[in-house]
Amino acid sequence: MQTDSKWSFILVRGVLFWGYPTGLIGKSIELSPPGLHRPRFESMPEVALFLVIWTVAGAVFGGWMWAGHSTGCGPGTLHQTRHARIRPEPRDDMLPAFAPLPLTQPLFIS
């Protein structure tokens, strides 16, 4: 992933892997009659409008993903960064989280 240029990343991951599939899924969901259907395009201007809208949406999404990827705050690094900051260093005097508390009263009253 390091060898990808910015524009190939945006084109492949944003437009091809997110924009067009999302558009086709959205086009497949019909409200009347309700359900999933094969995407149908009525005219050539509708196809052109579909391609323009989902190309732009995919490029915006790909650019957003590239910005997170290039700054190290993308989806793959967020999990590691968050836990590295939250977890304290283990100490000998710390009890494990699963240590049972001492019982001072019986659990069941008979």
All heavy atoms as an XYZ file, in Angstrom:
863
protein
N       0.814     -1.178      0.000
C       0.000      0.000      0.000
C       0.869      1.257      0.000
O       0.417      2.293     -0.410
C      -0.929     -0.016      1.204
C      -1.882      1.119      1.153
S      -3.519      1.044      1.805
C      -3.657     -0.025      3.094
N       2.080      1.162      0.447
C       2.978      2.301      0.467
C       3.365      2.743     -0.935
O       3.700      3.891     -1.147
C       4.239      1.977      1.277
C       3.975      1.716      2.731
C       3.571      2.973      3.494
O       3.547      4.060      2.948
N       3.232      2.801      4.756
N       3.355      1.824     -1.906
C       3.779      2.164     -3.253
C       2.660      2.788     -4.073
O       2.914      3.274     -5.165
C       4.301      0.908     -3.986
O       3.255     -0.039     -4.040
C       5.498      0.337     -3.262
N       1.428      2.773     -3.586
C       0.319      3.381     -4.320
C       0.490      4.886     -4.377
O       0.813      5.530     -3.379
C      -1.021      3.076     -3.638
C      -1.456      1.640     -3.802
O      -0.893      0.961     -4.684
O      -2.343      1.220     -3.059
N       0.261      5.455     -5.548
C       0.234      6.910     -5.623
C      -1.132      7.383     -5.129
O      -2.079      6.604     -5.015
C       0.481      7.369     -7.056
O      -0.649      7.081     -7.860
N      -1.213      8.653     -4.843
C      -2.449      9.196     -4.295
C      -3.620      8.973     -5.242
O      -4.692      8.529     -4.830
C      -2.268     10.686     -4.022
C      -3.504     11.365     -3.505
C      -3.251     12.838     -3.257
C      -4.492     13.512     -2.722
N      -4.264     14.924     -2.441
N      -3.438      9.256     -6.521
C      -4.559      9.180     -7.459
C      -4.945      7.748     -7.786
O      -6.125      7.457     -8.005
C      -4.258      9.999     -8.707
C      -4.149     11.444     -8.344
C      -3.025     12.208     -8.360
C      -5.186     12.278     -7.828
N      -3.298     13.464     -7.895
C      -4.617     13.548     -7.559
C      -6.532     12.093     -7.550
C      -5.348     14.608     -7.048
C      -7.262     13.157     -7.039
C      -6.669     14.393     -6.800
N      -3.988      6.841     -7.828
C      -4.380      5.446     -8.061
C      -5.104      4.887     -6.837
O      -6.042      4.095     -6.970
C      -3.173      4.588     -8.415
O      -2.307      4.440     -7.323
N      -4.704      5.293     -5.643
C      -5.392      4.888     -4.416
C      -6.840      5.383     -4.443
O      -7.779      4.629     -4.174
C      -4.658      5.460     -3.200
C      -5.247      5.063     -1.875
C      -4.812      3.919     -1.235
C      -6.218      5.837     -1.266
C      -5.345      3.545     -0.003
C      -6.753      5.476     -0.044
C      -6.314      4.329      0.584
N      -7.020      6.663     -4.788
C      -8.365      7.251     -4.821
C      -9.208      6.577     -5.896
O     -10.377      6.249     -5.667
C      -8.278      8.771     -5.039
C      -7.723      9.439     -3.777
C      -9.633      9.358     -5.400
C      -7.439     10.903     -3.928
N      -8.628      6.337     -7.068
C      -9.385      5.721     -8.156
C      -9.785      4.289     -7.825
O     -10.953      3.913     -7.963
C      -8.564      5.742     -9.449
C      -9.215      5.058    -10.644
C     -10.429      5.852    -11.091
C      -8.231      4.897    -11.763
N      -8.827      3.492     -7.358
C      -9.118      2.078     -7.120
C      -9.978      1.887     -5.879
O     -11.043      1.268     -5.924
C      -7.807      1.269     -7.022
C      -8.079     -0.145     -6.561
C      -7.083      1.277     -8.347
N      -9.523      2.412     -4.750
C     -10.242      2.146     -3.492
C     -11.481      3.006     -3.314
O     -12.457      2.565     -2.712
C      -9.304      2.331     -2.322
C      -8.161      1.354     -2.461
C      -7.479      1.128     -1.206
N      -6.391      0.207     -1.485
C      -5.855     -0.553     -0.591
N      -6.290     -0.504      0.625
N      -4.891     -1.363     -0.910
N     -11.417      4.241     -3.781
C     -12.572      5.124     -3.617
C     -13.632      4.912     -4.668
O     -14.783      4.610     -4.360
N     -13.240      5.061     -5.943
C     -14.226      5.015     -7.027
C     -14.625      3.579     -7.363
O     -15.814      3.255     -7.377
C     -13.677      5.751     -8.268
C     -14.653      5.649     -9.416
C     -13.408      7.218     -7.941
N     -13.649      2.721     -7.640
C     -13.988      1.363     -8.102
C     -14.482      0.448     -6.991
O     -15.403     -0.343     -7.198
C     -12.775      0.725     -8.791
C     -12.319      1.401    -10.080
C     -11.086      0.711    -10.626
C     -13.425      1.422    -11.106
N     -13.868      0.522     -5.800
C     -14.253     -0.402     -4.729
C     -15.340      0.139     -3.821
O     -15.939     -0.615     -3.058
C     -13.048     -0.787     -3.878
C     -12.077     -1.717     -4.560
C     -10.816     -1.907     -4.059
C     -12.421     -2.406     -5.702
C      -9.917     -2.759     -4.670
C     -11.537     -3.252     -6.333
C     -10.282     -3.431     -5.810
N     -15.594      1.459     -3.832
C     -16.643      1.990     -2.972
C     -17.731      2.712     -3.761
O     -18.910      2.444     -3.567
C     -16.066      2.942     -1.915
C     -17.118      3.407     -0.959
C     -17.561      2.757      0.148
C     -17.903      4.607     -1.060
N     -18.567      3.467      0.748
C     -18.798      4.607      0.018
C     -17.943      5.652     -1.953
C     -19.712      5.634      0.232
C     -18.855      6.676     -1.752
C     -19.728      6.666     -0.661
N     -17.350      3.629     -4.638
C     -18.333      4.463     -5.327
C     -19.315      3.688     -6.187
O     -20.529      3.778     -5.998
N     -18.802      2.935     -7.160
C     -19.695      2.207     -8.060
C     -20.476      1.094     -7.372
O     -21.688      0.971     -7.593
C     -18.930      1.671     -9.262
C     -18.373      2.765    -10.156
C     -17.192      2.588    -10.847
C     -19.024      3.984    -10.294
C     -16.682      3.588    -11.662
C     -18.512      4.992    -11.098
C     -17.344      4.789    -11.787
O     -16.842      5.767    -12.583
N     -19.852      0.275     -6.504
C     -20.671     -0.741     -5.812
C     -21.765     -0.137     -4.932
O     -22.891     -0.636     -4.901
C     -19.664     -1.514     -4.961
C     -18.368     -1.331     -5.659
C     -18.426      0.048     -6.246
N     -21.463      0.965     -4.257
C     -22.468      1.617     -3.426
C     -23.609      2.151     -4.282
O     -24.783      2.030     -3.930
C     -21.831      2.747     -2.608
O     -20.768      2.202     -1.834
C     -22.836      3.411     -1.693
N     -23.264      2.726     -5.420
C     -24.296      3.226     -6.325
C     -25.169      2.120     -6.876
O     -26.394      2.266     -6.978
N     -24.557      0.991     -7.235
C     -25.351     -0.127     -7.758
C     -26.250     -0.732     -6.691
O     -27.388     -1.120     -6.975
C     -24.433     -1.195     -8.347
C     -23.786     -0.817     -9.678
C     -22.762     -1.868    -10.080
C     -24.844     -0.660    -10.754
N     -25.750     -0.804     -5.466
C     -26.598     -1.300     -4.374
C     -27.760     -0.340     -4.145
O     -28.906     -0.758     -3.982
C     -25.773     -1.510     -3.091
C     -24.825     -2.689     -3.272
C     -26.684     -1.730     -1.885
C     -23.807     -2.833     -2.166
N     -27.456      0.952     -4.137
C     -28.524      1.942     -3.973
C     -29.528      1.903     -5.106
O     -30.734      2.070     -4.901
N     -29.053      1.686     -6.326
C     -29.949      1.594     -7.484
C     -30.769      0.303     -7.445
O     -31.871      0.248     -7.983
C     -29.105      1.652     -8.761
C     -29.878      1.666    -10.024
C     -30.557      2.994    -10.237
C     -31.204      2.999    -11.618
N     -32.301      3.917    -11.667
N     -30.269     -0.726     -6.785
C     -30.969     -2.009     -6.702
C     -32.116     -1.992     -5.706
O     -33.024     -2.806     -5.794
C     -29.994     -3.113     -6.293
O     -28.983     -3.239     -7.241
N     -32.056     -1.104     -4.743
C     -33.099     -1.046     -3.719
C     -34.218     -0.142     -4.226
O     -34.026      1.049     -4.428
C     -32.532     -0.520     -2.388
C     -31.453     -1.467     -1.882
C     -33.644     -0.354     -1.361
C     -30.710     -0.953     -0.678
N     -35.359     -0.716     -4.452
C     -36.512      0.030     -4.946
C     -37.531      0.174     -3.826
O     -37.727     -0.729     -3.030
C     -37.148     -0.710     -6.121
C     -36.254     -0.847     -7.326
C     -36.084      0.450     -8.089
O     -37.002      1.298     -8.045
O     -35.036      0.606     -8.729
N     -38.187      1.299     -3.786
C     -39.205      1.523     -2.770
C     -40.584      1.089     -3.256
O     -41.460      0.788     -2.460
C     -39.219      2.991     -2.361
C     -37.909      3.492     -1.746
C     -38.006      4.969     -1.426
C     -37.565      2.700     -0.505
N     -40.797      1.098     -4.575
C     -42.087      0.698     -5.106
C     -41.874     -0.159     -6.346
O     -41.435      0.375     -7.358
C     -42.903      1.924     -5.469
O     -44.113      1.550     -6.061
N     -42.127     -1.426     -6.375
C     -42.466     -2.299     -5.258
C     -41.248     -2.516     -4.372
O     -40.126     -2.549     -4.861
C     -42.886     -3.600     -5.939
C     -42.141     -3.613     -7.222
C     -42.006     -2.172     -7.623
N     -41.458     -2.649     -3.066
C     -40.323     -2.771     -2.151
C     -39.525     -4.045     -2.389
O     -40.080     -5.090     -2.690
C     -40.973     -2.769     -0.772
C     -42.413     -3.036     -0.989
C     -42.737     -2.684     -2.397
N     -38.222     -3.931     -2.262
C     -37.364     -5.099     -2.385
C     -36.114     -4.810     -3.188
O     -35.865     -3.679     -3.599
N     -35.334     -5.859     -3.388
C     -34.119     -5.758     -4.188
C     -34.430     -6.185     -5.619
O     -35.098     -7.193     -5.831
C     -33.023     -6.659     -3.620
C     -32.371     -6.191     -2.336
C     -31.412     -7.251     -1.824
C     -31.619     -4.901     -2.565
N     -33.939     -5.413     -6.561
C     -34.170     -5.702     -7.965
C     -32.868     -5.522     -8.732
O     -31.936     -4.894     -8.252
C     -35.236     -4.755     -8.538
C     -36.517     -4.780     -7.790
N     -37.450     -5.780     -7.925
C     -37.032     -3.932     -6.869
C     -38.478     -5.541     -7.144
N     -38.248     -4.422     -6.474
N     -32.824     -6.040     -9.936
C     -31.672     -5.811    -10.791
C     -31.660     -4.325    -11.182
O     -32.703     -3.773    -11.540
C     -31.781     -6.678    -12.044
C     -30.477     -6.748    -12.800
C     -30.584     -7.599    -14.024
N     -31.004     -6.699    -15.091
C     -31.849     -7.008    -16.056
N     -32.384     -8.188    -16.103
N     -32.175     -6.138    -16.972
N     -30.503     -3.644    -11.067
C     -30.485     -2.214    -11.416
C     -30.901     -2.000    -12.867
O     -30.393     -2.654    -13.766
C     -29.036     -1.801    -11.202
C     -28.391     -2.896    -10.456
C     -29.209     -4.118    -10.642
N     -31.849     -1.111    -13.080
C     -32.310     -0.788    -14.423
C     -32.087      0.685    -14.691
O     -32.400      1.525    -13.855
C     -33.800     -1.098    -14.562
C     -34.072     -2.557    -14.714
C     -35.546     -2.794    -14.923
N     -35.956     -3.623    -13.787
C     -37.040     -3.446    -13.082
N     -37.859     -2.478    -13.357
N     -37.316     -4.235    -12.080
N     -31.538      0.970    -15.844
C     -31.348      2.347    -16.264
C     -32.289      2.604    -17.432
O     -32.281      1.884    -18.422
C     -29.888      2.600    -16.666
C     -28.936      2.473    -15.516
C     -28.212      1.306    -15.311
C     -28.764      3.515    -14.626
C     -27.344      1.192    -14.254
C     -27.898      3.407    -13.561
C     -27.179      2.247    -13.372
N     -33.103      3.642    -17.319
C     -34.126      3.925    -18.314
C     -33.553      4.592    -19.565
O     -34.037      4.381    -20.657
C     -35.207      4.838    -17.696
C     -35.814      4.273    -16.436
C     -36.744      3.112    -16.701
O     -37.379      3.094    -17.760
O     -36.814      2.219    -15.841
N     -32.529      5.438    -19.393
C     -32.012      6.191    -20.535
C     -30.514      6.420    -20.372
O     -29.943      6.217    -19.310
C     -32.737      7.537    -20.654
O     -32.477      8.310    -19.492
N     -29.902      6.869    -21.451
C     -28.468      7.144    -21.428
C     -28.114      8.322    -20.504
O     -27.103      8.260    -19.806
C     -27.982      7.397    -22.861
C     -26.540      7.175    -23.018
S     -26.167      5.469    -22.555
C     -24.446      5.496    -22.752
N     -28.919      9.398    -20.437
C     -28.606     10.466    -19.473
C     -28.630      9.977    -18.022
O     -27.871     10.457    -17.184
C     -29.692     11.512    -19.715
C     -30.108     11.301    -21.122
C     -29.976      9.825    -21.355
N     -29.481      9.004    -17.726
C     -29.512      8.449    -16.372
C     -28.225      7.697    -16.055
O     -27.690      7.793    -14.952
C     -30.714      7.525    -16.207
C     -30.894      7.029    -14.789
C     -32.096      6.118    -14.640
O     -32.808      5.855    -15.615
O     -32.299      5.653    -13.505
N     -27.699      6.973    -17.032
C     -26.422      6.276    -16.861
C     -25.299      7.280    -16.648
O     -24.458      7.128    -15.756
C     -26.123      5.371    -18.083
C     -24.721      4.805    -18.005
C     -27.153      4.276    -18.192
N     -25.289      8.351    -17.448
C     -24.253      9.377    -17.325
C     -24.328     10.067    -15.964
O     -23.296     10.301    -15.318
C     -24.395     10.405    -18.449
N     -25.540     10.373    -15.521
C     -25.708     11.012    -14.217
C     -25.248     10.078    -13.092
O     -24.580     10.506    -12.149
C     -27.170     11.403    -14.012
C     -27.497     12.158    -12.731
C     -26.776     13.506    -12.719
C     -28.990     12.368    -12.607
N     -25.591      8.797    -13.205
C     -25.149      7.808    -12.228
C     -23.619      7.781    -12.147
O     -23.038      7.813    -11.062
C     -25.689      6.421    -12.610
C     -25.144      5.296    -11.784
C     -25.750      4.957    -10.590
C     -24.030      4.589    -12.187
C     -25.268      3.913     -9.817
C     -23.525      3.556    -11.422
C     -24.143      3.221    -10.236
N     -22.965      7.707    -13.310
C     -21.501      7.641    -13.334
C     -20.864      8.898    -12.759
O     -19.883      8.825    -12.014
C     -21.006      7.393    -14.757
C     -21.278      5.996    -15.307
C     -20.867      5.927    -16.767
C     -20.562      4.942    -14.487
N     -21.412     10.055    -13.061
C     -20.850     11.314    -12.545
C     -21.003     11.379    -11.030
O     -20.048     11.665    -10.301
C     -21.519     12.531    -13.220
C     -21.176     13.818    -12.496
C     -21.101     12.618    -14.677
N     -22.206     11.119    -10.538
C     -22.465     11.233     -9.089
C     -21.594     10.268     -8.305
O     -20.941     10.642     -7.323
C     -23.961     10.995     -8.790
C     -24.780     12.177     -9.283
C     -24.188     10.753     -7.299
C     -26.272     11.973     -9.191
N     -21.542      8.992     -8.706
C     -20.817      8.001     -7.918
C     -19.316      8.055     -8.145
O     -18.550      7.601     -7.294
C     -21.402      6.616     -8.126
C     -22.757      6.554     -7.486
C     -23.962      6.578     -8.110
C     -23.032      6.552     -6.090
N     -24.969      6.568     -7.187
C     -24.428      6.550     -5.933
C     -22.235      6.539     -4.948
C     -25.041      6.537     -4.689
C     -22.843      6.519     -3.703
C     -24.236      6.529     -3.589
N     -18.873      8.640     -9.260
C     -17.440      8.883     -9.436
C     -16.974      9.974     -8.480
O     -15.944      9.845     -7.821
C     -17.135      9.270    -10.894
O     -17.525      8.211    -11.740
C     -15.664      9.550    -11.081
N     -17.755     11.054     -8.403
C     -17.405     12.149     -7.484
C     -17.473     11.667     -6.039
O     -16.570     11.939     -5.233
C     -18.332     13.364     -7.720
C     -18.142     14.415     -6.649
C     -18.067     13.960     -9.096
N     -18.543     10.932     -5.691
C     -18.669     10.430     -4.315
C     -17.527      9.478     -3.973
O     -16.958      9.541     -2.878
C     -20.014      9.722     -4.131
N     -17.160      8.607     -4.898
C     -16.052      7.685     -4.668
C     -14.722      8.414     -4.550
O     -13.868      8.048     -3.744
N     -14.525      9.463     -5.349
C     -13.284     10.238     -5.269
C     -13.187     10.973     -3.937
O     -12.109     11.037     -3.328
C     -13.204     11.223     -6.432
N     -14.299     11.507     -3.461
C     -14.296     12.184     -2.146
C     -13.995     11.175     -1.045
O     -13.174     11.426     -0.151
C     -15.648     12.891     -1.905
C     -15.778     13.357     -0.463
C     -15.797     14.059     -2.857
N     -14.633     10.016     -1.105
C     -14.384      8.981     -0.103
C     -12.940      8.495     -0.168
O     -12.283      8.329      0.862
C     -15.348      7.802     -0.316
C     -15.188      6.705      0.690
C     -15.673      6.848      1.975
C     -14.544      5.531      0.352
C     -15.531      5.834      2.911
C     -14.386      4.511      1.274
C     -14.884      4.665      2.550
N     -12.417      8.264     -1.371
C     -11.030      7.841     -1.527
C     -10.043      8.886     -1.031
O      -9.025      8.564     -0.419
N     -10.345     10.162     -1.277
C      -9.494     11.239     -0.762
C      -9.499     11.289      0.751
O      -8.471     11.522      1.391
N     -10.662     11.065      1.334
C     -10.757     11.034      2.797
C      -9.959      9.863      3.362
O      -9.252      9.997      4.357
C     -12.229     10.945      3.190
C     -12.462     10.817      4.649
C     -12.270     11.765      5.608
C     -12.931      9.646      5.332
N     -12.602     11.248      6.840
C     -13.006      9.960      6.698
C     -13.288      8.378      4.910
C     -13.428      9.047      7.640
C     -13.710      7.473      5.856
C     -13.782      7.815      7.204
N     -10.065      8.704      2.689
C      -9.293      7.546      3.133
C      -7.787      7.783      2.958
O      -6.999      7.373      3.798
C      -9.712      6.290      2.344
C     -11.095      5.798      2.675
S     -11.217      5.135      4.329
C     -10.247      3.658      4.135
N      -7.395      8.434      1.863
C      -5.974      8.720      1.634
C      -5.446      9.659      2.713
O      -4.340      9.473      3.205
C      -5.752      9.326      0.255
C      -4.338      9.708      0.026
C      -3.785     10.949      0.193
C      -3.261      8.851     -0.347
N      -2.447     10.912     -0.088
C      -2.093      9.632     -0.413
C      -3.179      7.494     -0.639
C      -0.868      9.105     -0.755
C      -1.952      6.967     -0.993
C      -0.816      7.766     -1.044
N      -6.233     10.654      3.093
C      -5.795     11.592      4.125
C      -5.563     10.858      5.444
O      -4.567     11.104      6.127
C      -6.823     12.705      4.303
N      -6.438      9.944      5.797
C      -6.248      9.155      7.013
C      -5.084      8.202      6.890
O      -4.330      7.985      7.839
N      -4.901      7.641      5.697
C      -3.808      6.689      5.454
C      -2.453      7.395      5.515
O      -1.506      6.886      6.100
C      -4.016      6.029      4.098
C      -2.845      5.256      3.589
N      -2.466      4.063      4.150
C      -1.970      5.506      2.604
C      -1.408      3.613      3.508
N      -1.089      4.476      2.563
N      -2.358      8.573      4.933
C      -1.066      9.251      4.855
C      -0.658      9.881      6.181
O       0.523     10.078      6.432
C      -1.088     10.308      3.753
O      -2.041     11.301      4.042
N      -1.617     10.216      7.058
C      -1.273     10.800      8.350
C      -1.091      9.751      9.432
O      -0.747     10.085     10.558
C      -2.357     11.792      8.817
O      -3.597     11.096      8.916
C      -2.467     12.960      7.871
N      -1.367      8.500      9.122
C      -1.234      7.440     10.109
C      -2.439      7.321     11.010
O      -2.385      6.682     12.042
N      -3.550      7.954     10.631
C      -4.770      7.888     11.437
C      -5.877      7.147     10.709
O      -7.034      7.361     10.955
C      -5.249      9.292     11.778
S      -4.121     10.184     12.822
N      -5.524      6.309      9.780
C      -6.516      5.576      8.999
C      -7.101      4.413      9.765
O      -6.775      4.186     10.932
N      -7.963      3.656      9.114
C      -8.631      2.553      9.789
C      -7.683      1.500     10.333
O      -7.956      0.904     11.347
C      -9.515      1.952      8.702
C      -9.580      2.952      7.625
C      -8.396      3.830      7.756
N      -6.565      1.277      9.688
C      -5.645      0.248     10.154
C      -4.816      0.660     11.347
O      -4.325     -0.171     12.099
N      -4.642      1.954     11.572
C      -3.782      2.413     12.656
C      -4.560      2.957     13.847
O      -3.995      3.136     14.903
C      -2.834      3.513     12.158
O      -3.619      4.590     11.658
C      -1.923      2.993     11.087
N      -5.843      3.239     13.690
C      -6.612      3.835     14.774
C      -6.671      2.917     15.989
O      -6.485      3.350     17.102
C      -8.033      4.149     14.287
C      -8.949      4.816     15.297
C      -8.384      6.171     15.669
C     -10.334      4.974     14.731
N      -6.881      1.637     15.763
C      -6.985      0.677     16.856
C      -5.683      0.619     17.649
O      -5.692      0.666     18.875
C      -7.328     -0.697     16.281
C      -7.443     -1.769     17.313
N      -8.515     -1.845     18.160
C      -6.627     -2.784     17.647
C      -8.356     -2.872     18.968
N      -7.223     -3.463     18.669
N      -4.565      0.573     16.977
C      -3.275      0.474     17.654
C      -2.959      1.757     18.410
O      -2.494      1.726     19.530
C      -2.178      0.186     16.644
C      -2.354     -1.138     15.948
C      -1.481     -1.240     14.720
O      -0.819     -0.292     14.344
N      -1.506     -2.397     14.092
N      -3.233      2.903     17.808
C      -2.916      4.181     18.436
C      -3.767      4.400     19.670
O      -3.280      4.825     20.699
C      -3.158      5.325     17.437
O      -2.431      5.037     16.253
C      -2.706      6.645     17.997
N      -5.057      4.098     19.585
C      -5.957      4.337     20.708
C      -5.541      3.509     21.915
O      -5.462      4.005     23.021
C      -7.382      3.994     20.301
C      -8.378      4.311     21.396
C      -9.744      3.887     21.015
N      -9.748      2.427     20.971
C     -10.723      1.702     20.485
N     -11.761      2.278     19.962
N     -10.662      0.392     20.495
N      -5.245      2.235     21.714
C      -4.893      1.386     22.847
C      -3.520      1.714     23.399
O      -3.274      1.525     24.577
C      -4.963     -0.088     22.449
C      -6.376     -0.556     22.293
N      -7.260     -0.564     23.330
C      -7.060     -0.998     21.220
C      -8.421     -1.005     22.923
N      -8.331     -1.271     21.635
N      -2.633      2.198     22.577
C      -1.299      2.541     23.061
C      -1.372      3.724     24.022
O      -0.593      3.821     24.957
C      -0.382      2.874     21.887
N      -2.332      4.624     23.819
C      -2.444      5.793     24.696
C      -3.245      5.502     25.954
O      -2.998      6.080     26.990
C      -3.108      6.933     23.940
C      -2.134      7.670     23.073
C      -2.778      8.875     22.480
N      -3.203      8.506     21.140
C      -4.243      8.996     20.515
N      -5.004      9.882     21.089
N      -4.558      8.607     19.313
N      -4.222      4.617     25.882
C      -5.123      4.409     27.004
C      -4.537      3.466     28.044
O      -4.662      3.700     29.229
C      -6.480      3.875     26.503
C      -7.179      4.975     25.719
C      -7.341      3.394     27.641
C      -8.471      4.541     25.098
N      -3.901      2.410     27.627
C      -3.432      1.398     28.570
C      -2.218      1.889     29.355
O      -1.216      2.278     28.786
C      -3.047      0.124     27.833
C      -4.239     -0.600     27.301
C      -3.836     -1.920     26.773
N      -5.026     -2.617     26.290
C      -4.995     -3.680     25.555
N      -3.842     -4.202     25.200
N      -6.093     -4.244     25.154
N      -2.305      1.848     30.681
C      -1.142      2.237     31.486
C      -0.109      1.115     31.501
O      -0.410     -0.037     31.181
C      -1.725      2.452     32.876
C      -2.920      1.558     32.908
C      -3.459      1.529     31.499
N       1.069      1.459     31.869
C       2.119      0.445     32.005
C       1.770     -0.456     33.184
O       1.335      0.015     34.238
C       3.469      1.120     32.267
C       4.002      1.867     31.062
C       4.311      0.942     29.914
O       4.820     -0.170     30.160
O       4.027      1.308     28.769
N       1.926     -1.763     33.056
C       1.597     -2.655     34.172
C       2.582     -2.477     35.328
O       3.775     -2.272     35.126
C       1.722     -4.048     33.554
C       2.520     -3.877     32.326
C       2.354     -2.471     31.869
N       2.021     -2.522     36.517
C       2.850     -2.423     37.717
C       2.620     -3.665     38.559
O       1.606     -4.340     38.442
C       2.456     -1.184     38.527
C       2.652      0.114     37.791
C       2.391      1.315     38.702
N       1.293      1.103     39.628
C       0.200      1.865     39.686
N       0.050      2.864     38.849
N      -0.734      1.624     40.573
N       3.552     -3.954     39.451
C       3.442     -5.140     40.300
C       2.318     -5.028     41.318
O       1.733     -6.027     41.715
C       4.762     -5.389     41.036
C       5.850     -5.839     40.067
O       5.504     -6.375     38.993
O       7.028     -5.639     40.388
N       2.001     -3.810     41.761
C       0.991     -3.654     42.801
C      -0.430     -3.580     42.238
O      -1.386     -3.477     42.983
C       1.277     -2.412     43.638
C       1.238     -1.132     42.814
O       1.431     -1.209     41.586
O       1.018     -0.069     43.402
N      -0.587     -3.646     40.914
C      -1.922     -3.599     40.310
C      -2.550     -4.989     40.313
O      -1.902     -5.973     40.000
C      -1.851     -3.081     38.872
C      -1.444     -1.632     38.765
S      -1.302     -1.081     37.057
C      -2.961     -1.187     36.495
N      -3.824     -5.060     40.675
C      -4.556     -6.313     40.634
C      -5.054     -6.551     39.214
O      -5.395     -5.608     38.510
C      -5.761     -6.258     41.574
C      -5.450     -6.286     43.065
C      -6.737     -6.106     43.842
C      -4.782     -7.585     43.437
N      -5.115     -7.783     38.791
C      -5.712     -8.037     37.479
C      -7.202     -7.697     37.502
O      -7.835     -7.686     38.563
C      -5.487     -9.522     37.251
C      -5.051    -10.090     38.542
C      -4.589     -8.976     39.406
N      -7.764     -7.422     36.361
C      -9.165     -7.009     36.270
C     -10.118     -8.127     36.691
O     -11.238     -7.862     37.091
C      -9.475     -6.573     34.847
N      -9.697     -9.358     36.634
C     -10.587    -10.468     36.940
C     -10.430    -10.969     38.379
O     -10.965    -11.995     38.725
C     -10.344    -11.625     35.962
C      -8.920    -12.109     35.947
C      -8.469    -13.036     36.853
C      -8.032    -11.602     35.010
C      -7.165    -13.462     36.834
C      -6.722    -12.029     34.987
C      -6.282    -12.964     35.898
N      -9.693    -10.259     39.217
C      -9.483    -10.714     40.591
C     -10.803    -10.648     41.357
O     -11.492     -9.635     41.334
C      -8.446     -9.841     41.288
N     -11.199    -11.724     42.029
C     -12.464    -11.698     42.774
C     -12.339    -10.817     44.020
O     -11.288    -10.711     44.637
C     -12.673    -13.163     43.156
C     -11.305    -13.762     43.133
C     -10.527    -13.008     42.104
N     -13.438    -10.174     44.333
C     -13.476     -9.364     45.549
C     -13.722    -10.270     46.746
O     -14.417    -11.280     46.645
C     -14.588     -8.325     45.443
C     -14.408     -7.287     44.332
C     -15.640     -6.421     44.249
C     -13.180     -6.444     44.598
N     -13.183     -9.931     47.892
C     -13.438    -10.761     49.076
C     -14.911    -10.661     49.487
O     -15.497     -9.592     49.478
C     -12.519    -10.166     50.146
C     -12.170     -8.813     49.662
C     -12.287     -8.835     48.171
N     -15.513    -11.803     49.841
C     -16.908    -11.834     50.230
C     -17.039    -11.575     51.725
O     -16.431    -12.263     52.533
C     -17.544    -13.174     49.879
C     -17.693    -13.472     48.386
C     -18.238    -14.871     48.199
C     -18.612    -12.452     47.759
N     -17.776    -10.563     52.076
C     -18.011    -10.283     53.494
C     -19.390    -10.759     53.918
O     -19.651    -10.893     55.096
C     -17.885     -8.774     53.769
O     -18.794     -8.077     52.912
C     -16.463     -8.310     53.488
N     -20.284    -10.995     52.965
C     -21.632    -11.476     53.277
C     -21.919    -12.694     52.403
O     -21.359    -12.822     51.311
C     -22.662    -10.381     52.992
C     -22.485     -9.164     53.875
C     -23.528     -8.102     53.506
O     -24.337     -8.308     52.635
N     -23.478     -6.999     54.204
N     -22.800    -13.568     52.860
C     -23.136    -14.731     52.022
C     -23.900    -14.284     50.774
O     -24.593    -13.261     50.765
C     -24.015    -15.576     52.936
C     -24.501    -14.661     53.986
C     -23.474    -13.585     54.144
N     -23.755    -15.068     49.723
C     -24.415    -14.734     48.474
C     -25.924    -14.994     48.538
O     -26.708    -14.245     47.980
C     -23.816    -15.561     47.322
C     -22.398    -15.205     46.916
C     -21.921    -16.155     45.827
C     -22.324    -13.780     46.443
N     -26.319    -16.058     49.206
C     -27.738    -16.410     49.272
C     -28.185    -16.423     50.733
O     -27.491    -16.866     51.599
C     -27.971    -17.803     48.664
C     -27.582    -17.893     47.225
C     -26.400    -18.508     46.862
C     -28.386    -17.336     46.252
C     -26.043    -18.600     45.539
C     -28.024    -17.416     44.927
C     -26.844    -18.050     44.555
N     -29.366    -15.929     50.937
C     -29.936    -15.968     52.277
C     -30.883    -17.155     52.331
O     -31.790    -17.290     51.527
C     -30.707    -14.662     52.594
C     -29.753    -13.470     52.504
C     -31.382    -14.741     53.944
C     -30.425    -12.136     52.659
N     -30.649    -18.054     53.279
C     -31.475    -19.258     53.339
C     -32.552    -19.156     54.383
O     -32.627    -18.358     55.213
C     -30.629    -20.477     53.602
O     -29.736    -20.271     54.656
